[in-house]
Amino acid sequence: RFASERMVPFSFPLSKCALWDPVPMGDVIGSHITYYRNPKLSMMEKTLRLAYRHAKQNEKKVFSCFLLGTLAVDEDGEGITLTIDRFDPGREV
């Protein structure tokens, strides 16, 4: 599945010197994680329960948090696995 309408160009912060010429060259190509790989998501039950409990206890309808994990390419090279194993509620300030 290729969703070009949701793609945004890469951008880098301004710096005093550039290591490459920022002028675009060649045709535009899409780079999406699911274009060449079969993604799998794995989440620890403890992490999901912590996030759920935090959401229920939070009085706001919308809140921010972090889900942390690792991204690995499968042994056969055909897929990727995102393993989420930590929940961080973040800070209010």
C-alpha positions in Angstrom: 0.0 0.0 0.0 1.5 3.3 -1.1 -0.1 6.4 0.4 1.6 9.3 -1.4 -0.9 11.9 -0.1 0.3 11.3 3.5 4.0 11.4 2.6 6.0 14.5 3.7 9.5 15.4 2.5 12.5 14.9 4.7 13.8 18.1 6.4 16.8 18.6 8.5 17.6 21.4 11.0 19.6 24.4 9.8 23.3 24.3 10.4 26.3 26.5 9.7 27.8 24.2 7.1 26.2 21.5 4.9 27.8 18.2 4.2 25.9 17.8 0.9 24.2 20.0 -1.7 20.5 20.4 -0.6 19.3 21.0 -4.1 16.9 18.1 -5.2 18.3 15.9 -8.0 16.4 13.3 -10.0 12.9 12.0 -9.8 10.8 11.9 -6.6 10.6 8.5 -5.0 8.5 7.3 -2.1 10.1 5.8 1.0 7.6 4.0 3.2 8.3 1.3 5.8 5.6 -1.0 4.4 6.5 -0.6 0.8 9.2 -3.3 0.7 8.7 -5.0 4.1 6.0 -6.9 5.9 5.6 -5.2 9.3 4.7 -6.9 12.5 3.8 -5.3 15.8 4.6 -7.0 19.1 3.6 -5.4 22.4 4.2 -6.6 26.0 1.0 -7.2 27.9 2.4 -5.3 30.9 3.1 -2.3 28.8 -0.4 -2.3 27.3 -1.9 -2.6 30.8 0.1 0.3 32.1 -0.9 2.5 29.2 -4.6 1.6 29.6 -4.5 2.2 33.4 -2.9 5.6 32.8 -5.4 6.6 30.2 -8.3 5.6 32.5 -6.9 7.6 35.4 -6.2 10.7 33.3 -8.9 13.2 33.5 -8.1 14.8 30.1 -9.7 13.3 27.0 -6.4 13.7 25.1 -3.0 13.2 26.7 0.6 12.5 25.5 2.7 9.5 26.3 5.6 7.5 24.9 5.7 3.9 23.8 9.3 2.7 23.5 10.6 -0.3 21.8 13.0 -1.8 19.2 12.8 -2.2 15.5 14.4 -5.3 14.0 14.6 -6.8 10.5 13.5 -10.5 10.4 16.1 -13.2 9.7 14.8 -13.8 6.2 15.0 -10.1 5.4 11.4 -10.0 4.2 9.8 -8.4 7.3 10.4 -6.1 10.2 9.2 -6.4 13.8 8.4 -3.5 16.1 8.5 -4.7 19.7 7.1 -2.2 22.2 8.2 -3.0 25.7 8.1 0.2 27.7 5.5 2.8 28.5 6.5 6.4 29.6 3.7 8.7 30.6 5.9 11.7 30.0 5.7 15.0 31.9 2.9 17.6 32.1 5.3 20.5 31.9 
